[in-house]
Amino acid sequence: NVSFSAGIDSQPRYGPTRKLDFELEMGFFVSQPVPYGEAMPIKDAREHIFGFVMLNDWSARDHQLFEMRPLGPFHSKGFGTSISNWIVPMEALEPYSCPPNTKQNPPPFEHLSWPGAKDDGALNIKLRIKLVRDGKESVLGTSNLKYLYWTPYQQLTHHAASGCGMQTGDLIGTGTISGSGKNEKGEKAELGCLYEAERTKTKILPGSSGTYEGGYLEDGDEIILEGWCENGKAVVALGFGECRGRILPPR
C-alpha cells in the first residue's frame, strides 16, 4: 500500500493511500479452455464460463490518478482483490437471462453481436454495497449485473479474440457495475464506487453524526458486497453469499 499519492493536494506524496476505494464487480471463472492462437465465437461463451462470484477490486484512487499518466496502472490497482466464498454455476443462473439494459451505440462488431432473435445476452443479478463503520451498518448503493455496457459473454469473447488463450480456472472481473437509478430523495443510488460519488458530487458515506458526507474508506471500515437473484414474486431464489473485506492500518 505504498506508492506516490496525488489528488488531495497538487504535489505527489510517497506513502499509504488517502483515497482507498472499493469497486462493485462480479467475476466469472473459465471452465473449458480456449486454446492459444484460437478465437471463440460468442454463441459458445456460456459453455466456457463455469460460474460467477462477487468481486471487489480494491483501488487506491490517489495513486491511480498519478500512475495512469507517467507510469501506467501498478500499485493503485494491483494490491488486492476479494471474492465471495462460493461460485454460483451457469446452470443455476440461466433462468435469469435477460436482454442487456444498456443500448450499445455504435453497434458492436460482428464477433461481439449476440446471435439469434432472442436477445438474452445479460443476467439479471441484483447487487448491493454495505459499509460497516464504527459498528453501524449502512447501505451505500445498489446495482444490477445487467447494467454492464459490455456483457460478460462479450468480454470473454473479445478477450479470447486476441489469440491469447484462456485456461480453466482463469478469473475475469466485469469492471465496475453502475446504474443511473435514484432513491426517493432524487439522489444517485446505483454508484459502483466512491470515485463515481466524488465525480458526481454524491454524498453516500455515513458520517459519525448520522449525516452523509463525501470521502473515502478509513481504517476499520468493512465493505460487504452482496448479490442475489429473485423470481417473479420478488422472492430470493439464490444468493452469492458475501464478499467482505475490512481495512487495517498500514504496517
The 8 nearest C-alpha neighbors of each residue, nearest first, counted from 0:
[[1, 15, 2, 16, 78, 249, 74, 14],
 [2, 0, 15, 14, 13, 3, 16, 74],
 [3, 1, 13, 14, 4, 62, 74, 0],
 [2, 4, 13, 12, 62, 11, 14, 5],
 [3, 5, 12, 62, 11, 61, 13, 16],
 [6, 4, 11, 61, 65, 7, 62, 12],
 [5, 7, 61, 8, 9, 64, 4, 11],
 [8, 6, 5, 9, 61, 17, 4, 18],
 [7, 9, 6, 10, 5, 11, 12, 4],
 [8, 10, 6, 11, 5, 7, 12, 4],
 [9, 11, 8, 5, 12, 6, 4, 7],
 [12, 10, 5, 4, 3, 9, 13, 65],
 [13, 11, 4, 3, 14, 5, 10, 2],
 [12, 14, 3, 2, 4, 11, 1, 15],
 [13, 15, 1, 2, 12, 3, 16, 4],
 [16, 14, 1, 0, 17, 2, 249, 13],
 [17, 15, 18, 59, 19, 4, 14, 61],
 [16, 18, 19, 15, 61, 4, 215, 59],
 [19, 17, 215, 60, 16, 61, 59, 20],
 [18, 20, 59, 216, 215, 58, 17, 16],
 [21, 19, 58, 57, 193, 59, 216, 215],
 [20, 22, 57, 192, 58, 55, 56, 23],
 [23, 21, 192, 56, 55, 175, 191, 24],
 [22, 24, 191, 175, 55, 176, 192, 21],
 [25, 23, 54, 175, 174, 176, 55, 173],
 [24, 26, 53, 54, 173, 52, 172, 51],
 [25, 27, 172, 52, 171, 51, 54, 173],
 [26, 28, 51, 171, 50, 170, 52, 48],
 [27, 29, 170, 168, 49, 169, 50, 48],
 [28, 30, 48, 167, 168, 169, 47, 49],
 [31, 29, 49, 167, 47, 48, 32, 168],
 [32, 30, 47, 167, 29, 33, 46, 48],
 [33, 31, 166, 165, 167, 34, 30, 29],
 [32, 34, 165, 164, 35, 166, 31, 37],
 [35, 33, 164, 37, 32, 36, 165, 166],
 [34, 36, 164, 163, 37, 162, 33, 165],
 [37, 35, 162, 163, 34, 164, 38, 161],
 [38, 36, 162, 35, 34, 33, 164, 39],
 [37, 39, 160, 159, 162, 40, 36, 33],
 [38, 40, 156, 159, 41, 160, 37, 43],
 [41, 39, 42, 43, 156, 38, 110, 44],
 [40, 42, 44, 43, 156, 39, 111, 152],
 [41, 43, 40, 44, 114, 113, 45, 39],
 [44, 42, 41, 46, 45, 40, 39, 47],
 [45, 43, 41, 47, 46, 152, 42, 156],
 [46, 44, 48, 47, 43, 152, 89, 42],
 [45, 47, 44, 43, 48, 31, 30, 49],
 [46, 48, 31, 30, 44, 45, 29, 49],
 [49, 47, 29, 30, 45, 50, 46, 28],
 [50, 48, 30, 28, 88, 29, 89, 47],
 [49, 51, 88, 89, 87, 27, 48, 86],
 [52, 50, 27, 87, 86, 26, 88, 28],
 [53, 51, 26, 86, 25, 83, 54, 27],
 [52, 54, 25, 83, 82, 242, 26, 24],
 [55, 53, 82, 25, 24, 26, 81, 52],
 [54, 56, 81, 22, 23, 80, 57, 24],
 [55, 57, 80, 22, 21, 58, 54, 81],
 [58, 56, 21, 79, 55, 80, 20, 22],
 [57, 59, 20, 76, 75, 60, 19, 21],
 [60, 58, 19, 75, 62, 18, 61, 16],
 [59, 61, 63, 18, 62, 58, 64, 19],
 [60, 62, 5, 6, 4, 63, 64, 18],
 [63, 61, 4, 75, 65, 60, 59, 64],
 [62, 64, 60, 75, 66, 65, 61, 67],
 [63, 65, 61, 62, 67, 66, 60, 5],
 [66, 64, 62, 63, 67, 5, 68, 61],
 [67, 65, 70, 63, 71, 68, 72, 69],
 [66, 68, 71, 72, 64, 65, 63, 70],
 [67, 69, 66, 70, 65, 71, 64, 63],
 [70, 68, 66, 67, 71, 65, 72, 64],
 [71, 69, 66, 67, 68, 72, 73, 65],
 [70, 72, 67, 66, 73, 68, 69, 63],
 [73, 71, 67, 66, 76, 75, 63, 70],
 [72, 74, 75, 77, 76, 71, 66, 70],
 [75, 73, 77, 76, 78, 2, 72, 0],
 [76, 74, 59, 63, 62, 73, 58, 77],
 [77, 75, 58, 74, 73, 78, 72, 59],
 [76, 78, 74, 73, 79, 75, 80, 72],
 [77, 79, 74, 76, 0, 75, 80, 57],
 [78, 80, 57, 77, 81, 56, 76, 58],
 [79, 81, 56, 55, 57, 82, 54, 78],
 [82, 80, 55, 54, 242, 56, 79, 83],
 [81, 83, 54, 53, 242, 55, 52, 84],
 [84, 82, 242, 53, 241, 52, 85, 240],
 [83, 85, 82, 240, 242, 241, 86, 52],
 [86, 84, 83, 87, 52, 239, 240, 82],
 [85, 87, 52, 51, 50, 88, 84, 239],
 [86, 88, 50, 51, 239, 52, 85, 89],
 [89, 87, 50, 90, 49, 91, 86, 51],
 [88, 90, 50, 92, 91, 49, 93, 87],
 [89, 91, 88, 92, 93, 94, 50, 87],
 [92, 90, 89, 88, 93, 87, 94, 237],
 [93, 91, 89, 90, 95, 94, 88, 96],
 [92, 94, 95, 96, 90, 91, 89, 122],
 [95, 93, 92, 96, 91, 90, 97, 122],
 [96, 94, 93, 123, 92, 122, 97, 228],
 [95, 97, 122, 93, 119, 94, 121, 123],
 [96, 98, 119, 121, 122, 123, 95, 99],
 [97, 99, 119, 118, 121, 120, 100, 96],
 [100, 98, 121, 145, 101, 120, 97, 146],
 [99, 101, 146, 145, 98, 102, 147, 148],
 [102, 100, 99, 148, 146, 103, 147, 145],
 [103, 101, 104, 100, 99, 148, 106, 105],
 [102, 104, 106, 105, 101, 107, 148, 149],
 [105, 103, 106, 102, 107, 101, 148, 108],
 [104, 106, 103, 107, 102, 108, 148, 112],
 [105, 107, 104, 103, 108, 112, 102, 109],
 [108, 106, 111, 112, 105, 109, 103, 104],
 [109, 107, 111, 110, 112, 106, 105, 157],
 [108, 110, 112, 111, 107, 113, 106, 114],
 [109, 111, 108, 112, 41, 40, 156, 157],
 [112, 110, 109, 108, 153, 107, 113, 41],
 [113, 111, 109, 110, 107, 114, 108, 41],
 [112, 114, 111, 120, 41, 115, 42, 118],
 [115, 113, 112, 42, 116, 41, 118, 117],
 [116, 114, 117, 113, 118, 42, 119, 112],
 [115, 117, 118, 114, 113, 119, 120, 98],
 [118, 116, 115, 119, 114, 98, 120, 113],
 [117, 119, 98, 120, 116, 113, 97, 115],
 [120, 118, 98, 97, 96, 121, 117, 99],
 [119, 121, 98, 118, 99, 97, 113, 150],
 [122, 120, 99, 97, 145, 98, 119, 96],
 [123, 121, 96, 145, 97, 95, 124, 144],
 [122, 124, 95, 145, 144, 97, 96, 125],
 [125, 123, 228, 144, 143, 227, 122, 226],
 [126, 124, 143, 227, 226, 228, 142, 123],
 [125, 127, 226, 142, 143, 141, 225, 124],
 [126, 128, 141, 225, 224, 140, 142, 226],
 [129, 127, 224, 140, 139, 223, 138, 141],
 [130, 128, 138, 223, 139, 137, 222, 224],
 [129, 131, 222, 137, 136, 221, 132, 223],
 [130, 132, 136, 221, 135, 220, 134, 222],
 [133, 131, 220, 134, 135, 130, 136, 221],
 [132, 134, 135, 131, 220, 219, 207, 136],
 [133, 135, 132, 131, 136, 220, 219, 221],
 [136, 134, 132, 131, 133, 137, 130, 205],
 [135, 137, 131, 130, 132, 134, 129, 138],
 [138, 136, 130, 129, 139, 131, 135, 205],
 [137, 139, 129, 140, 128, 130, 136, 127],
 [140, 138, 128, 129, 203, 137, 130, 204],
 [139, 141, 188, 189, 128, 138, 127, 190],
 [140, 142, 127, 189, 126, 128, 188, 143],
 [141, 143, 126, 189, 178, 177, 125, 127],
 [144, 142, 125, 126, 145, 124, 146, 123],
 [143, 145, 124, 146, 147, 123, 122, 176],
 [144, 146, 143, 121, 122, 123, 99, 147],
 [147, 145, 100, 144, 143, 178, 101, 148],
 [148, 146, 149, 145, 150, 176, 144, 101],
 [147, 149, 101, 150, 146, 103, 102, 99],
 [150, 148, 147, 153, 154, 151, 152, 103],
 [149, 151, 153, 152, 147, 121, 154, 148],
 [152, 150, 154, 153, 155, 173, 149, 121],
 [153, 151, 155, 150, 44, 154, 156, 41],
 [152, 154, 156, 150, 151, 111, 155, 157],
 [153, 155, 151, 157, 152, 156, 158, 150],
 [154, 156, 158, 152, 153, 157, 151, 159],
 [157, 155, 153, 159, 158, 154, 41, 39],
 [156, 158, 160, 154, 159, 155, 153, 111],
 [159, 157, 155, 160, 156, 154, 161, 163],
 [158, 160, 156, 161, 157, 38, 162, 164],
 [161, 159, 38, 157, 162, 158, 156, 39],
 [162, 160, 159, 163, 158, 157, 38, 36],
 [163, 161, 36, 37, 160, 164, 159, 35],
 [164, 162, 161, 35, 36, 159, 165, 160],
 [163, 165, 35, 34, 33, 162, 159, 36],
 [166, 164, 33, 32, 34, 159, 163, 169],
 [165, 167, 32, 169, 168, 33, 29, 164],
 [166, 168, 30, 29, 32, 169, 31, 165],
 [167, 169, 29, 28, 166, 170, 30, 49],
 [168, 170, 29, 28, 166, 167, 171, 165],
 [171, 169, 28, 27, 168, 26, 29, 172],
 [172, 170, 26, 27, 28, 173, 169, 155],
 [173, 171, 26, 174, 25, 24, 170, 27],
 [172, 174, 25, 24, 26, 171, 151, 175],
 [175, 173, 24, 172, 176, 25, 22, 23],
 [174, 176, 24, 23, 22, 191, 177, 173],
 [177, 175, 191, 24, 23, 147, 174, 144],
 [178, 176, 191, 190, 189, 142, 175, 146],
 [179, 177, 189, 180, 142, 146, 190, 176],
 [178, 180, 189, 181, 187, 177, 188, 190],
 [181, 179, 189, 178, 188, 187, 182, 142],
 [180, 182, 187, 188, 186, 185, 179, 183],
 [183, 181, 185, 184, 186, 188, 187, 180],
 [182, 184, 185, 181, 186, 188, 187, 180],
 [185, 183, 182, 186, 181, 187, 188, 180],
 [184, 186, 182, 181, 183, 187, 188, 180],
 [187, 185, 181, 184, 182, 188, 201, 183],
 [188, 186, 181, 189, 180, 182, 185, 179],
 [187, 189, 181, 140, 182, 180, 190, 186],
 [190, 188, 178, 141, 142, 140, 177, 180],
 [189, 191, 177, 192, 188, 140, 195, 178],
 [190, 192, 177, 23, 176, 175, 22, 189],
 [191, 193, 22, 194, 195, 21, 190, 23],
 [192, 194, 196, 195, 20, 197, 215, 21],
 [193, 195, 197, 196, 192, 198, 20, 60],
 [196, 194, 198, 193, 197, 192, 199, 190],
 [195, 197, 201, 193, 199, 194, 198, 200],
 [196, 198, 200, 194, 195, 199, 193, 201],
 [197, 199, 195, 196, 200, 194, 201, 193],
 [198, 200, 196, 201, 197, 195, 194, 187],
 [201, 199, 197, 198, 196, 202, 213, 195],
 [202, 200, 196, 199, 203, 197, 187, 213],
 [203, 201, 213, 212, 211, 204, 200, 196],
 [202, 204, 139, 211, 201, 205, 212, 213],
 [205, 203, 211, 212, 213, 202, 206, 139],
 [204, 206, 211, 210, 209, 212, 203, 207],
 [207, 205, 208, 209, 210, 211, 212, 204],
 [206, 208, 209, 205, 210, 133, 132, 211],
 [209, 207, 206, 210, 205, 211, 212, 204],
 [208, 210, 206, 207, 205, 211, 212, 204],
 [209, 211, 206, 208, 205, 212, 207, 204],
 [212, 210, 205, 204, 206, 202, 203, 209],
 [211, 213, 202, 204, 206, 205, 203, 210],
 [214, 212, 202, 204, 203, 197, 211, 215],
 [213, 215, 212, 204, 216, 197, 193, 18],
 [214, 216, 18, 19, 20, 193, 217, 213],
 [215, 217, 19, 20, 220, 18, 218, 214],
 [216, 218, 220, 219, 215, 246, 19, 17],
 [219, 217, 246, 247, 248, 220, 216, 245],
 [218, 220, 246, 247, 217, 245, 221, 132],
 [221, 219, 132, 246, 218, 217, 245, 131],
 [220, 222, 245, 131, 244, 130, 246, 219],
 [221, 223, 130, 244, 243, 129, 245, 131],
 [224, 222, 243, 129, 242, 128, 241, 130],
 [225, 223, 128, 242, 241, 127, 129, 243],
 [226, 224, 127, 241, 126, 240, 223, 128],
 [227, 225, 126, 239, 125, 238, 124, 127],
 [226, 228, 238, 125, 237, 124, 239, 126],
 [229, 227, 124, 237, 236, 235, 125, 238],
 [230, 228, 235, 236, 234, 233, 231, 227],
 [229, 231, 232, 233, 234, 236, 235, 228],
 [232, 230, 233, 229, 234, 235, 236, 228],
 [231, 233, 234, 230, 229, 235, 236, 228],
 [234, 232, 229, 230, 231, 235, 236, 228],
 [235, 233, 229, 232, 230, 236, 231, 228],
 [236, 234, 229, 237, 228, 233, 230, 227],
 [235, 237, 229, 228, 234, 230, 238, 227],
 [238, 236, 228, 227, 235, 239, 229, 91],
 [237, 239, 227, 240, 226, 228, 236, 235],
 [238, 240, 226, 227, 52, 241, 87, 225],
 [241, 239, 238, 83, 225, 84, 242, 226],
 [242, 240, 225, 83, 224, 243, 223, 239],
 [241, 243, 83, 224, 82, 223, 53, 225],
 [244, 242, 223, 222, 241, 224, 245, 221],
 [243, 245, 222, 221, 246, 223, 242, 81],
 [246, 244, 221, 220, 219, 222, 247, 243],
 [245, 247, 218, 219, 220, 221, 244, 248],
 [246, 248, 218, 219, 245, 249, 220, 217],
 [247, 249, 218, 250, 246, 219, 217, 15],
 [250, 248, 247, 15, 0, 218, 1, 246],
 [249, 248, 247, 0, 15, 1, 14, 218]]
